[in-house]
Structure formats: structure tokens, C-alpha cells
């Protein structure tokens, strides 16, 4: 049962996390909570208490009991609140991410009769077993909850008391990302001298194949504590970060202070109660006040990495900064996960406060952490915190990794007397959890060498710490009230009160010099691309323009430092991901050399058998297949990327490059890229459904949640979307390879056969099915189609939009499918994967795996996945709807989203969100009231941030589809699709290695080019083809050399 005993957020010697016991005194205005965890005994007012722990008689689990004695002469009224957060999850899954397992924990109330309500916890993640726990009260529970946010609320300042502990528990299920079984005991009135004993139990069951039901109450029959209760003995809590240790409270800034600290123009201002709470500065940075932070579910954060080379670099340094006092968290060197040096926060709730680099100050009440600031200014390469502490004003500034990999954290007192500071560095070397490493002090520098167990030790890695002059370096003893070390992986630096000081961190590796850099830095990202307009929808264009550099930033992080704010581990390339977002970024910027190198790296990961792994590490020294098997669509993405490259550049020399195959990260035989293509075509042909040119489903398709629950369906099911992708990838590949190539002829023939079989078997009654199951006789039965009677779903958006983009439908069919999308698959925030949620039955799976197992209605389970919405925008461009195209792109931008979507909840405005999550309490509520999303009655939260191929895809759709400028060998295609209401649109885009100014004058259609002028000179044009609308044109690339302004007129 080792996998069932781990907590989602286990406590450390430094700090408690989620699990705990609170004794609450009844006061006239509510409950007064007092935490009992972490100490064996004590007093709360007139009540003395002891905390006891035993096992369960003959069963696996544990019991926590509290003995309370009233030592006063008056009655006392109190209750207890117990919080347990069983993960029921293998340690390696928890180490990767603690939000993800919570999304698959089903928490269901079970009536235990006299013992009140218990909460059952079932781990639904697909696996060999489904661990289960029952959390109940020995003396009867009067209330319950299932997510920590029901105690914390949203926007709670780090270290602040949980407001939900002052109220009765809601006794309502909330399936979120912070699962916990929370129980409120019945209220107790204790007379003078009387004692009372109560507590809770956690019963563990190794495997619970069925969904939780009321019948599970029988499992608690006869349950009793085992053995003699023993008093819990724990270490004294840390004085700095233990429960009850408050952070410094920064006051809100006045309007005058904000203007003085962040002067200049304000753009896209967010206002609350008449006050400015967030805005973009004239230079493009983003300012957030504490008031805005209090309003969001996901606290503001930013990932910092250098901007130089556009190809992978093993010397890259990356770190994450958080508004709530995370000044340099999750510091990594090289690999964005395996190269971890400093710890990352486990959760955005501020539960684990010691991570990365934190700073405590002493303003007269002892050491207190700097937490939520008065204001936070984030830029592409830095972040600044402003703390208004009574009459003091303290500024902390983190400058992101420089060319030499160093990160600077500077502290300045702008007003008032300076204060002493304690810098806390929490280490978390990958492979050596809980180990600090070897600390050496030499003059003014400190080095921390990776411990032998750490992966970084093999490369001789260490962290140089350059503290301020006169600082005192120590270990974790500075964090404990008794000044004794507990061996925690913490380095502390004590800095005397001074007006200005700086601490520098520099990750180093033996034998590695300063990483080579080229490029002018992050400012070039702002200069690379811009758009502007003055017509009716100009505000939407302005919001898009405000995010272009930020989306470029997020796209580069996803490409070269693969991780996100919530998905903080990663470091590998998903094969399908790298062939979309990063290539979209490089296409948008016209960086063809980097695109070529990326392709060669991807082909080096190809298996000898011809397919690719689902994900692989791409840095030298880390090469391995992270996920060896792959979904059925993965093999097509490298071929599509190669075909697109050949079409865009005409560079056929890449086909002759010698590239090794691989298997489990070990190089195999070597062949040309052409040989790799032939091997991939062999693999594709081997997996076709018998008697057709349609691909078998395999382990799944783009929607990772729809892996088949029945392994036999892998060969007997077809994904219409994968069939469309097969056609698109092979068509582009055949076009790029050109005539006379045997591989090109094979690809082209299979693409044509795929299109024919798709129409024959998957376009049923004029509607594309999402999937189809093939029986032994070769007959196709549609799933997710009006004829479908098994899944409860009718329409799937992915095959529709990709079929339109790939010209697989007639004009009438395209219009009909767009009408279906508008009627059944569109919400206020964009298009949705299906017309309603996949059925949820408590976790057991029938047809699909994660879609039927996830308890959290968010991310792809919540149906609004932004990546799919951007592909819809691509289809709109192909079809020629400039009005809806502009709106679709604007919906992907967080700037001003509440003005487009009134039901949008506050969220960070300068990062890409990978989904829009309807705030239903659980899957059952989502199924029953899904129509409320379309009507705007349900709040929509921003999903996981940064880590996605979406930002790069956004830039590609904007430049290649909306603005319509595409490299095409010796030509440049000009095919804009613009909202006619704009009248005139101006843009700066990279073309042919330089920046080109576009002036687009729109006619009533907004598409179909009628004239092109280069610096006032009319150009000869060649018409393109488009089955749905007036097409664009192609011009000679030579006619655009040294051109500064391109004027385009549309029909």
C-alpha cells in the first residue's frame, strides 16, 4: 500500500502543509480556529487538549484523536475540523506535479449513520489498481468539504489565516485541484472539569474497482482504533514559516505612489471599484496591484529565461518568479526539469512557503517573509516587487538569466529606514530530494555543489552564490526558534540593514564556459511583430498587439525550456507539440535555419521501426524517450513539419542530411532524412484499418483524454481527426518532396486514398463523425455523431475544423459544418471540443480513459481547450470569415477578455492560458447544467498557463492566415483575411530576413487580393487557389528584396 499512504502535500520539519486538526471555539460572530497540528499538547483558552495517533484494528489506515478538558468554571462550546489530503498516488507521479493527481481524485460523501458524513476518496488515474480511502469522524461529522479552496477562498495572501475555518463547512462537493477530505465534528458543549474525546479516521483500501457508493458505508462497520493511543511527538515548529507565523503585510499603494513608482502611459487598464488594479505600461511591461492578486484563482507568475539562440542550448538557465514573494523559484540549468537546483512551489495556494529564493525582513516583530506585495511589475526578462510597509517602501528586483546564466536579486529601500534581511535558498536537486549538497565558502563567494545522488552531479554542477558584502551565510538553523539545524536543504544569507544590496546566483558546470549568445535580447521580440488599426474593431487589434511579445515569450519557454507555471516539470519535447507551437513561432519570425535544425533534432528521435515516441528529451546528455509509445497521430506531425518546411524554403538539401534513428534514447542506424521518411511511411501503412486507407486509432489522438479504455479498440477504431491529419501531412509532404520522388508519390497516393475513404466511411449523413468503430465485417459505426447512441455526444469540433482547413469538404459542406459549430460547439469563450461533456460515472471507464476518469471539470475535460480554438481560427481564415477570425484571436488573448466574455473570471493578463474552465463544482453538475456555460451563467476561469504549443500557433495563425504572408520557396504568398470593419490595418512582420511594414486596405469582403504595391510599385501576381472564397496571390520573393512597405488591397 505504499502508493496509497502519500499525502498530496506532506509536511516537512520546516513547515506544515494541508493536513491538520483545528480546535474551534464558538464565539458570537462565528468560529475561532486554533491549529493543533505540530505540537503534542497545549491549551486554547480554557480548554486543555492532547493529540493522539493510533492505527486501525485489523485494517490499514490511521486514527487521530483529541482529548479536550475544560479547566475553567464556565461551559465551553467548541468543535474540531480535520483536514486530510490523501494522494493515493505513486511517489513519482506526485514528484512531477501535485495538481494533476488531484484532478483524478473522486471525493464522494458517504452517510455513516451515527458517525455522520464521511468522505470517500478514490484515485481514478488509469492504472492497475484504484486506491481508495474513507475519511470519517469517530463521534459524528456535522459538515464536510472536499477541496482546500473551500477553506482558503480565492486570492488569499500567502500565510494568511484560512477564512473558511471561521465558518461552518459548506457540505458541498467541489472537485478542484487541491483535493482534501475535510470534516467538521458535531458541536460539543463541555462543562467545568469535563473531558471529551473525539477524532477522525482514515481507512485505506488497496483497490476499489467500482465507483464509490452508499454501499461503501459497510466498510466502516466495526472500525475501531488499534493499540494503546500514543501522544504525537513532533519537532518544535519553525518560528519563521510554521502555522501561525504571519508574513509581513504590505498595504495597498495610493494613486500617487503608483504613479511615482511606475510612471508613464497606462494601456488596457483593469479597474475595480473605480481604482486602477492592473495595466500595461508604455514599454509593454505589466503592473498588477495587490487588489488584482486578491481577485484571481491562479496567482500571478512569470518564467524568466534568456533570449539568444533559437535552438536548444544545454547551458540555458531558467527560473520562475511569483508575485507572492517567489523571487527566484525553480531555478534550472540546462534541462528544464532534470537540471533543477532550487525548489518550485507545490501549489499556488501558498501552502509550501519555502521554495526557491525567499526573503524575510525584520521590521520589529522578528523575521517575517515578504509575501504578497503592494504592486508587482513583470517584464519579459525581469520582475519587480513593491512593498509598502507602513512608512517604508521596499523594492525587490529580479533580473532574469543573463548571457552568463546569472540571476540577480536586488533589494532597495526607497523610503524610510532600511531593515535587516534573511535570504532563504531552498534547494531541490533533481534525484536528491532533501539534500543540500556540499557548501564551500571562499572569500565573498559561496558554492553549493550537487550532492552525489543528484543527476547534476554527473556533470559536476554547482551553484555559485555571490552574497552582499558583509553577509553571514548559514544553514537552516536560522529558521528554527531554537537555532538548531534539522538538516533541511536550505542555505540562509543574513544581510545587515542597508539601503541597497544585491545577491547573484550563477549555475555552473565543470568544463563549461560562458554560453554563447547571439541576438539583441528580449527587446527584439517586441520589435519583431506588431499590428494596429483604427476601424470599428480596432480595440481587439490593440489587445492582440499588446500580447504579441508575451506570446512570443511563452512560445520560446515552451520550445526551449519546456515547462509552465502550473506544469512546472517537463523539460522534454512532446513530438506533436514541438511540431506545432515552436514551428509556428519560427514560421512567424521567418527563422528558417532554426526550423531546419529543429526538424533534424526531431528526426533523430525517430524509432528504427518508423514512428516517434510520444515525448523525448532533446538536449545532448539527456537523450531518452520520456514516453516510448505514442498516440496514433504522432507519426504524422514530423512529416507535416518537414513538408511545410520544404514548401516554405525550397531547401531540399535537408533531405540528404544523415540522421541516426533511435530507440529508448540509444542511437541506432543512420540514414538520410529521405530514408527516415520512407521508414515513417512504412509504419503508417502497417497501421491502416484493413481494406481502407484510414489510420487505426492506436493509443489515442490529439485529445489525450480519449485513449481507449478497451485495448481492443486500438485496432478497431478510427479517429476522423487523425484521418484528416494523415491526409494533410501526406499532402504537404508530397508537395514539398515534389514530382519524381518515390516517397512523394507514395505520400500523395495515400493522401488521396485517405480523402476518399474519409468521405466514404466517416462523412455520414453530411456530418463528420468524431470516431468510428469497425466491426469484423468492415462496417463503420459512428461515435460522436447524430447516429451515436452510446457516448451521449453528437458533435466533435476537431475533425470539422481541420477538414475545412485541409480543403476536404465542398463549399456547402464547409458552410454546414461551420453552422453546426456555431449552434452546438461554441461557447462565449470560444469553440468547444464536443457538444456536451463526456459521461462521468465516479471514475470507472467504459469507452475512454481520462475523459471518463477525471473528476475535475477543467483543461481538456472541460472542453474549451485553447489550442483547438486556434485551429478553429485557422479554419475561419481558410473559409474567409474575417470578422469571426479577429474575434477568435481576440478570445485567445487574456487582455480585456472580460469585455468580450462577461462571465470570464479575473485572471493573469499577460500569459497564455491553455484552457477556459467552466467553474462547475463537479462533473455531475457540469453534465446537468452545461447549457449554462453558453448562457453565461457560469464563471469561466483561466486554465494552466504558458506551457502549450498555443502561443506559437497563435503567432502563426496571425501572420500566416490573418495577415496572410507566407514564404513559399521562390515566392511569397499574400492572402490576408481581415475584418472589413477595420478599413485599414497596419502591421510589421518578418519577411525574407527583414521586417516589412504592411498596409492592408480592406474591401467589403476583407479577403481576395486585388492589388499589391511594394514601396509604391505595383507587383505582378499569380492567383492562389481556395475552394471556399476569393483567393490570395503569390509574388516573386525577389520583388520584395529591400522593400520597406507593402500595400495590399482586398476585395
N, C-alpha and C positions, 0 to 999 in steps of 0.2 A: 504493500500500500504506500510505497514511498512517493508515488506520484500524487497521492490524494492528501498528503499532510501539509504540503506547502501552502503558505498564505500568499495572497496576491501581493501584499506589501508587508513582509516580515519586519519586525522591529530589529534594531541593532543596539549595541551598547551605547551608541551616541543618542539615539532618538527613538521614540515610539512612532508608529505609523498609523494604521487604521484600527486594528483590533484593540479593544479595551472595555473597561467597565466604568460606568459613571453612576455615582450616588447623587440623586437629585432631591433637594429639599423643596417642599411645597411652600411657595410664597404667594401673597395675594395677587401678584401680577404674573404668575407663571412658575416655571421650574428653575431652580438654581443648580446647574450641573457642577459636579466635583469629580474629577477623574481619580480612580483608584488604581489604575494600572501602573506598574513600575515600582510600587512600594508594597511591602507585605502587610502593613497595618497603619492605622492613623485615626485622626478624628476629623469630622466635618461638623462644625458647630457643637451641638450637644450629643452627637452620635459618634460612638467609637465603632470601628469596623476592623475586620480581619478578612483577608483574601486567601482562599484555599483552592487547591487544584488536585484532582484525582483522575484516574481512568474511569472506564465504564465496566461494570461487572459482566464478564464474558463477551464483551463486544469491543469493537475497535472505535476509539474516539476519546473524548476527554470531557471532564466536568469542571466548571468554575463556580465556586460558591462564595457567598459573602455572609459573614455573621455580623449583625449590627446590634449594638446595645445602646439604649437610651440612658445616658448618665445624668440627665437633668431631672428637674421636678415637674416639668410640663410634658404634655404629649408632643410627639414629633410625627410629622407626616412626610413620607418620602417614597420614592420608588427607585428602581435600578434600570439602567439601559445597558444592554450588552451588544457589542458590535464584534462580529466575526467575519473575516473575509477569506474563506477557503477558496483556493485556486483550483484544486483538483486537476492540476496541470503539471506535466513534466517540467523539470527544472530548466531544460534547455529552451523550452517554449517561453517560459517566464523571463529568462535572461534576454531573449530577443525583444520582447515587448510585453508590457503588463496591461495595456488597454485591450489588445486583441483577444486574449483568453476570456476577458470579462464579457466580450461581445457574444460568447457562446455559452455562458453560464445561465441556465434557466433557473429562475428563482420563483417558487410557487408556494403560496400559503397552504398549510395543511392543518385542519382542525383536530387538536388532540383532546378535545373534551374538557375535563377539569384543568388541564395544563394550558388551555387557551390555544392560541395560534402558534404554530411552528413554521419555520421557513425551510423548505427543501431546496437544495442546490444540486443541479445536475450539470455535469460538464458534457456539452453536446458536440464538442470538436470531433470530427470523424477520426476514429482510431479503433484499436482492438477492444477497448472497454469504454464504458461511460461511468466514471466515478461519480459518486452521489453522497450527499451529506444531509443530515437533518439537524437543524439548529432549533432547540426548544427551551422552554423555561421549566424548571422543576416545580415552581409554585404557581404557574399560570401567567401567560402574557396577555396584556390588555391592548397592546398596539405593536405594530411591526412596520418595517420598511425594507427596501431591497437594493438601494444604491446610496453611496456616501453623499452624493449631491443632495439627497433629501435632508441631510443634516447641514451641509455647508452652504447650500444655495449657489447662485452663480456670482462670479466676480468677487469672491471672498478674498480679502487681503491675506497674504501668507502669514501664518502664525496666529491669526485672529481666532477667537472662540467660535465654535460652530453654532450658528443661531438655531438650527433645528433641535438642538438639545434643550432649548428653553421651552419647547412646545411638546404637546402630545404627538407621538408618531402618527403619520398620515394613514397607516393601514391600507396603503395602496401600492400596487406593484409598479416599479419603474425599472425597466431593463435598459441600463445605460452602460457606460464604460468603466464604472467604478463599483462593481457588484459587491454587495455585502449583505449578510443576514443580520438584521438589526431588530432587537426585541425590547419592548418596554414591559416591565413587570407590572403586576397589579399594584395599586397604591396601598401602602402599608401605614397604619396608624399605630404607633408604638408608645405605650405608657411608660411612666418613670420606672427605671430599673429593668424594664422588659428587654428581652433579646428576640431576635428574629433571624431566620436562616433561609436564604434563597439563592438561586443561581440559574445557570443555563448549562446545557449540554450540547455537544457536537457529536453526533453519531455518524460514523463513516461506513460506507458500503462500497466495496471494490468495483462492482459492476452493476449497473441498473439499466438494463436494455430498454425498458419501456419508459414512457413519459411519466413524470410524477403525477400521482392521482390521490384522491382521498383514501384509497385503499392502503397507501403507504403509512397511514397513521398506525397501523398494526405493528409496524417495525419498532415503534417506541413502547409497545406493551412490555411491562416488566422491567423496563430500563431503570437501573439504579447506579449510583456511584460505586466504585470499587475501592477496597482497601481503606486504610486509615487516611483521612484527609491530611494533607501536608500544607503548611503555610508556604506561600510563594516567597522565595527569597531572590531578590534581584539586586543588581548593582544600583548604586545611587544614580539618579538621572543626571544627565549633563546639565549644568547650570545654564548653558547658552541656548540649547535647542530642544530641551525636554519640554513635555507638555506643560503649559503654564508659563513658559518663558516668552514674554511678548517681544515682538520686534520693535524697532523704532517706528513711531507713527509719524509719517510726513503729512503735513497739512496741504490742503489744496492751494494752488497758486492763484494770486489775484490776476486780473486782466493786465495790470501794469507790469507785474513780474513776468508774465508770459511774453509780453511784447518786448521787454528788456532782454530776456534770455534767448528768445527765438524771434528776432526782428524780421521785418520784411513782409512780402506778399503772402497771402493765405489763399490756397486754392482747394476746391472741393471740401468745404468746411462742413463738419458734422456738428450739430447743435443739440443740446439737451437743456430744457427749461430756460431757453434764451441765452445759454452760455456756449461758447466755442469749446468743444471737447476733443476734437481731432481735426487735422488738416494736413495738406501737403504744402511744403514751403516752395518758394520760387525756384530753388535748386533741385526740387524733386524729393527731398527727404520727407519723412512722415512724423508728425508730432502727435502724441497721444497723452491725454491727461489722465489722472487717477480716476476721474469720473467715467471716462470711457472704459478703462480697465474694469471697473466695477460692473459694467453692463454686459460684458462678454462672457460666454461659456468657456472659450478656449483662450487662455491668457496670451498676450502679445509676445512674440518671439521673433528671432531673426538668425539665420545661418550666415556666417561670415567665412569666405574663402577668397583666395587671390584671383585676380583676373589677369591672365597672361596667355599661356599656351591654350589652344583649343583642342588639345589631345591629352590623353591621360598622362599624369606625372606622379611617380611614386614619392616625390618629395613634397607634395601638396600638404598644407596644414589647413584644417577646418575646425571651426568652433561654433557653438551656438550661444547666443545671448538671450536672456529673458528679462522682460520688463520688471518682474518681481525680484530684482536683485541677483539675477544669474549673470555675472559679469564676464565669465568665460567658462561655459559648461561644455561637456562632451568634446574636449579637445582631442583631435585625432591627427596622426601623422601618416601620410600615405593612404592606406586603406581606411575608408570612412567608418568601418566597424571594427575590423581586426586590428587596426592601428590605434585603438582607443588608449588614452593616457589618463584624462580626467573624467570623472563620473558625470553621467547625464541624469536629470531628474526622472523618477519613475512615473510620475503622474503630473498633470497640470494643476492638481488641487493644492499644491504646496505642502503636501504631507511629508515628503522627504526633503528636508531643507538643506542638508549638507550635500552639495553636488558641485562639481567644478570649482570655480573660484567665487567664494563669497567674502563679504567684508562686514565685520562688526565694528561698531563705534561705541565709545563711552561718552554719553552726554550727561553723566551724573548718576545713572542708575545701573552701572556695570555694563558689561558687554551686551550689546543688542544688535541683531542683524539688520542691515539695511535691506528692506523688503520692497514693497510697492512704493515707487517714487511719486512725487507730485507731478512730474512730467517725464516723458520718455521720447527721445528723438532718435529714430533709426534711419540709417542711410545704407547704401549698397555695401559699404565697406567698414562701417563703424556704428556705434550706438552711444548715446549719451543719456545719463540719468540725472535728474534734478531733484534734490531732496530739500524741501523747506522744513527745517527743524526749528520750530519756534522762530527766533530771530536769526538763526544761521541759515545759510544757503550753501549746500554741498553739491558739487558736480563730480560725477564719475563718468569717465570716457574710455571706452574700449575701442581701440583701433584694430581692425581685423588683420589677419595674417599678411605680413609684408613679403616682399620678394625673398627675404632670407628665412621666411617661416615664422618670424617672431610676432607675438601678440603683446601689445602694450595696454596696460590698465593704469589710467592716471586719475588721481583724486585731487580736487582743488576746493578750497573753501573760498567761496566768492563773497561771502558776507558773514560777519561775526567771527568769533574766536575759533581757531582750528581745534579738532578733537583727536585724541589718540585712536588708532585703528588696529584691528586684528584681521589680517588676511588669512582665510582658510582655504587650503587647496586639498580637495578630496580626490584621491587617486582611484582609478579603476582600470588597471592594465588588463587588456583582454587576455583571458586564460589564467589570470592570477587574482581572482576576486579576494578582497580583504587584505591584500598585501601592498605595502607602501613601496618597497624597493630599497635600494641602498642609497642613503643620503650622505653626501660629502659636501663640506663647506670649505671653500678655498677663497680667502680674501673676501671680496664683495659678491662672489657668485656662489650659488648653491646648485648642485646637480643631484638629480634623483634618477638612478639607473634602474631599468626594468628588472623586476625580480626574475629569477631563473625560470619560473613556471610560465611567465608571460610570453606570448607569441613574439612580442617586440624584442625579447632577449636574444633571439637567434640572430638578429641584425645588429645587435649591440646598441640599442636605442636608449636614450636618456632624455630627460627634460632639464634644460638649464633654466634656473630661476635667478633673475637679477633683481634683488630687493632694493628698496631705497637705502641711502646711506644711513648707517646707524641702526638699522632694523635688527631685531632679535629673532632668530629662527629657532623653532622648537617643533615638537610633535603634537599629538592630540591632547596632551595633558592640559593645555591651556583652555580646553573646552569643558573640563570637568571641575566641579565645585571643590573637590579635594586636591586638585593639582596633580593627580596621579594618572599615568598613562594606562590605557586599556588596549594598546596595540592596534588602534584603528588606523586605516590607511590615510592619514591626514598629516599635512605639513602646515604649520602656522607661522606667520610672519607678523611680529608686533612692531608697529610704526608709531613713533612718538608724534605728539601733536605738532603738525606743521602745515603751512598754507598750501603746499603743493608737493606731491610726490608721485613717483611712477614705479610700477613693478612690471618687469618684462619676462615673458615666457618664450622659450625657444626650444622646440623639439629638435633633437639631433640624432643622427645615425652614424655609426662608425664608418669611416671611409667615404662619407657623402659630403660633398662640398655644398656651396650655396646653390640652390636650384636655379637653373637658367630660366629667365623670363623674357618674354617679348610682348610688345603691345603697350599701349599708353595707360592701361589700367581701367578701372570701372567707369570713368567718365566717358570712355569711348562707347560703352553700352548705351548711354543716354543719347549720344550723338548719332548712333548708327541708324536709328529708325524713329520717325515722328509722323504724326498725322494731325490735320486740323481742318476745320470747315466753319462756315458762317451761316449755313442754311437752317432749316427747321429742326433738324435733329443734331445740330452741332454740339449740344451738350453731351450726347452719347459719344461722339467722336472725341471730345475733350477728355472724358473719363477713360476711354481706351488709351489715349495718348499718355495719360498720367501713369498707366500701368506698364507701358512697353518695356522700360528699363527694368522694372521689378520682375516682370515675367521672364525677361532675358536672364536675370539673376537666378530666378528659381529654376529655369531650364538648365543653366550651367551647373547648379548644385545637383540636380537630378542626373545630369550627364557625367560629371567628373567627381562629385562627392556624393554618391547616391544615398541620400537619407532625407528625412523630413523633420518637422517639429514634433509630430506625434510618432511617426515611424522612424525612431531615432537610430535604429540599427539597420544595416543593409550593406552597402559597400560593393555589391555586385551589380551586374547588368542583367536585367530581365531581357531575354533575346527579343521579345516583341516590343518591349519598352524602348530599348536603345535604337531600334529601327524606326521609331516614330518621333518621340519628342526631341532627342538630340539631333536627329537628321532634319527635323522640322526647323530647329534653331539654325543649323548650319546652312540649310537652303535659304532661310530668310535673310541671313547675313552674307550669302554668296561665298561661303568659306568651303570651296570645293576640295582643297588639299586636305583639310581636316576630315571632310566627309570620306575621302578616299582612304585615309588612314583608319578611320572608324570601321569601314567596311572590311578591311584586311584583318582587323582585330576580331571582328565578328566571325569571319570565315575561319580564323584559327581555332575557334571554339567548336567547329562542326565535327560531329562524331564520324568515325570511319563508316558507320552504317548509313550516313547521309543526312540524318536530321540533326537538330541542335538541342542542347539542354534548355530547360525552362529558364534557368539563370546560371551565370558563370562569373567568376572573378576575372577581372581584365588586367590587373596590374602585374608586372613581372614580379615573380617571387610569391604571388598569391594565386596562381592559376589553379583553379579547381572548378568542377561542376557543382554549384550550390544545390541545384535540383536537377538530377540526371535526366529523368523522364520529362516529357513535355506534353502540353496540350496539343490537340490536333492542328491548331492554326499556326504553331510556332515556326514550322519549317518554311512557311511562305514569306515571312517578314524579311529575312535576309535577301531572298530573291527579289522581292519587291523593291527593297532599298538599292540593290545593285541595278535593277532595271531603270529606276528613277535616276540614278547617278549617270548611267550611260546615256540616257536621253538628255539629261541636263548638260553634260560636259562633252559628250562625244569621245571621251577618253577610253579607248579600247585597250590601251596598254595595261590597264588593271587586270584584264583577263589573263595575261601572261605571267602575272606575279606568282611565284612559288610560295605556297602557304601550307603548313602542316595541318593534318587532321588531328583530332584529339579524342581522348576517352578518359573520363574521370581526371581531367587536368594533365594527363600524360601525353606528350606529343606522339603522334603516330606517323604514318607515311606522309610524304609530301607530294602535293600536286598543284597544278595551276588552278587559278580561280575557275577557269572553264571546267577543269576536272571536278572541282567541288560542285559546280552547278550540275554536272551530269550525275554525280552521286546523289544530290538532293532530288533530282527528277526521278531517279530510280526509287528512292524512298517514298516519294509521293505516289508513284504508280503502284507501288506494292500495298498501299493502304486504301485504294479505291474500293468502294462498295461493288461487289461482284455484278458484272453486267452493265455498269454505269461508269461515267467519268466523275462521279461525286465522291468527295473525301469522306471516309468514316470518321465518326466523332472522336474516337480515341479517348484521351483523358480529359477532354473538355475543349472549350474555345475561349475567346477573349474574356467572356464573363466567368471569372474564376470560381464564382459561387455555384456554377451549374455543372460541376463534374458529376458524371452519372453515379447514382447510388448503387445501381446494379452493374457490376463489371461487364456483364454480357452485352450491355447496351453500347459499349465502346465500339464494337464492330457492327452493330445493328442499327445505329442511329446516325443521322446526318444533321449537321448544323448548316442551315441555309446561309448564315453569315460566313461560315468558313468556305462554303462553296463559292460564294461571291468573291471572297478574298483570293481563292485559288484562281479564279478567272482573272481578277485584276492583277495579281502578282505575275502570273504567267504571260498575260498580255503585255505588261510593261517590260518584262524580261525579254520576250520575243522581239519587241520593238527596239529595245536597246541593243540586243545582240545583232539585229539586222539580218538581211537575207544571206543565204549561203552558209549559215551556221547550223549544224545538225542539232545542237542544243536549242537554238532559237526555233527551229522547225518543230521540234518535239514540244516545246513550251507553247507555241502558237496553236498547234493541233489540239493539245489537251485543253487549252483555254477555250477554244471554240466548242469542243465536245462538252465541256463543263457548262457553258452557257446554254447549250441545247438541252442537256439533261436537267438543268436547274428549272428551265421553263416547263419541261415535261413533267417533272415529279414534284417540284416544290412551289410552283406558282399555281395554286389550287383555287378555282372559282375566282380568279383575278386577284387573289391576295397571297402574298408570300408568307409561307409558314415560318415559324421560328425554327422548328426542327421537324424531323420526320423519322419514324421508326420503320425499318424494312423487315418484313416477315420472310419466312423461308421461301415463299413463292415469288419474292421480289416485289411485292406490293408495298406502297408507301402509305403510312398513316400519319397525318399531320399532328404535331404538337404545337401549342400556342398559335391557334388558328381558329376561325369561327366554327370549324368542324370538330375541334378538340373537345372531348368530354371527360378528360382525365386530369388535366392540370388545373383547371379553373381559370386559365389565362386564354386570351383571344388574340392579342396582337403583340409583336415584338419589333422594336424600332430598328435594331441594328441591321438586319438584312434589308429592310426597306431603304434606309438612307445610303447604305453602301451600294445597293443595286442602282440607285439613281446616279450616284457619283461615278459608277462604273459603266454607265450607258447600257445597262442590261434591260431596261424597261422601255416600252414605247412611250411617246409623249402622253397619251391618255392614261396609261398605267402609272406613270410617274405622278401625274396630277391626282389620280385616285388615291395613291399611297400617301401623298402629302396631305390630302384631305383626311385620311384615316389618322395620320399622325396628329393633325390639328384637333380632331374630335376626341381621340381616345388616348393619346400618348403625350400630351402637352400639359404641363402644369404652369403655374405662374412664374416658376423659376427656370423653365426650360423643358426639353423633352425628357421622357422617362423610358426606362428600358422595356417595361411591359405596361399593359393597361391596368393591372392591379397587382398587388403583392403575391408572391409565391406563397402557397399554403404553409402554415406552421402548425405543428401538432405536438409541441412540447419538446422537440428535438429529434425523435426518430425520423429516419429518412426513407422515402419511397422512390422518388424519381431522381432528385438532385441532392447533392451533398450539402454544401454550406448554405445554400439558399433555403433549405428546409431545417437546418440545424442552428443557424444564428438566432439568438434571442433579441439582439439589438437591431432596431429598425434604422439603420444608417449605412453609409458608404454604398456599395452596390446593392446591398439588401434593401436599402431604402429607395432604390430605383432611379434616383436622379444622380447619375454619375457624369461629371462634367466632361470627361473625355468623350463620351458618346454624344453629348450635346454639341461639342465642337465638330464632330463628324457630321452631325445634322447641319451645322452651319456650312460645311463643305458641300453638302448636297444642295442646300439652298443656292449657293453660288453657281453650281453646275446648272441648276434649273433656271436661275436668273431672277431670283426674288431679292432685290437689293434692300428693300425695306426690312424684311424679316431677317436677312443676313446681318444687317447692322444691329438689330435688336438682339439677335442670338449672341453676337460677340459681346455686346454690352452686358448681357446677363452673366457672362463668364467673368466679368470684372467686378471685384468687390467694391470699387468706388461708386458711391451713390446707389448701391443695389436696393436700398430700402425705398428709393423713389420710383424704381421700376417694379419692385416687388414689395408691396406694403406689409406682407406677412413675414418678410425677412427679419430675423433677429439680429441684433448688433453683432458684428464680427470684425476681426482684424481687416483693415482696408488696404494693406499693401503686400498681401501674399495670396498666392493661388490656393483656392480650396478645391479639393478633388471631388467633393460631392456637396449636395444641398440636402440636408437631413430633416425630414418632417418630424417634429417633436412629439411623436406619439409615445405614450407610456410604455407600450409593448407591442409585440407582433399582432396580438389579438385585436387590440384597439385599432391598429393600422388597417387590418383586414375589414373590420366592421365599419370604419368611418373614412376610408380612403378618399371618398368624394370630397371630404372637407379640405383636402390639400388644394384641389382645383378651385374651390370656392374661396380660398384664402383664409379659412377659419383656423388653420393650424400653423403655428410658428415654424419657420424654416431656419435651421442652424447651418452655419458653415462647417464643412467636414474637415478631414485631415488635410494638413497644409504642406505645400512645397513639393514633396516627393511625388511626382507624377510626370508622365510624358505630356500632360495637358499644356503647360506653359509653352513648350517648344511647338506643339501642334497649333496653339493659338497664333503664334507669330507666323507660322507657315500659312495658315488659312488667311490671315490678314494680308500678307504680302503676295502670296501666290494666287489667291482666289478673290478676295475683295478688291485689292489694288490691281491684282491680275498680272504682275510682272514675273515671268518665269524664264530662266535660262533654258535654251533648247539647242545645244550644240552650237552651230554657227548662226543661230537665230536667237532672238528674244521674243517670246510671246507676250502680247499685250491684250489682256482680256478682263478688264475691270467689271465688277458688278457693284454698283453704287446706289444707295437710296436716292431717287431722283429729287427728293425734297431738299437735299443738301445743296443742289445747284452747282456748287463748285467745291472741290476738295483738293487740298494740297498735302503733299507728303514728301518725306525724304526717305529713300530706300537705297540699300546697297545693290548695285548692278555693275557687273563686269569689273569688280575690284575697286570701285569708287562709289561715292554717294551721289545719287541722282535726285534732282528735285522734280517732283511730279506735279502737274497741274491738270486736274481732271474736271472737265465741264460736262455735266450730265444733261442728257435729253430726257424726254418723258419715260423712256424705258430704263435708263441707267445702265444699260449694257449694250453690246454690239458697237464696235468701234467704227466711227465714220471718218475720222481724220487723226493723223499723228504728225506732230511737228517737233523737231529736235533743234533747240535754240532758234526757233522761228522758221526752220527749214522743213518743208513738207517731206515726208518719207514715203518711199514705196512700201506697200504692204501686201501680204499674202493672207487670204482668209483662212481661219481655222474651221474646224467642224464641231458642231454641237447639235444633237438631235432634239433638244428641248427649246432652244432660244436662238436669237441672233448671236453669232459667234464673235470672238475677238479676232485679232490679226497677228501675224508674225512679221518682224522686220529683221533685216540683216544686223547681226551683232556689230559688224564693222561700222554701221551707220550711227551707232551710239558711242563710239570711242570719243573721249574728250568732250562729250556733251554734258552740259550742266543742268539744262532744263528740258523736260519732255512734256509737251502739251498733248492731251488726249481728249477727244470729243466722243461722247457716246450717243447712241440713238435715243 
